[in-house]
Amino acid sequence: MTKPAAPKRHLPTSPFKAPAAPIRKHFAMGDQVTHDMYGLGRVIGLENGIAVLVDFGSTQVRVLSPYAKMTKL
């Protein structure tokens, strides 16, 4: 199956709740973060909403937006 090109519209008369908009995460230089796969790290670079460069001690990883597996501590 293929994904539809346009998102589904929520009708105001629908008895179901509208889907919640995803919360945009914002990171700053020096923020301590945790990643599901890499563990604890510190933000060492920013790419204006596109990606974040994180130092996890043994490796540096460029994490792309929407940062689904990463949270700020």
Residue, then its C-alpha position, 0 to 999 in steps of 0.5 A: m500500500t502507498k501513503p496518500a499524498a495529502p494528509k487527511r482533513h479533519l471535519p469540524t462535525s466529526p465526533f472524533k478528536a483531531p490528531a494532535a500536531p507534533i511538537r517541534k523540538h528545539f535544541a541549543m548548543g551545549d544541551q544534554v540529550t539522550h538518544d534511543m540508540y546512542g545514549l547520552g550526549r551533548v549538542i555540539g552543532l546546529e543546522n537551523g532546524i534541519a539537523v543537530l550534531v551530537d557528541f556521544g563520547s565515542t562518536q559524533v552523530r548528525v541527527l536529522s529533524p524531527y528528532a523522533k528518538m532524541t529528547k532533551l534532558 
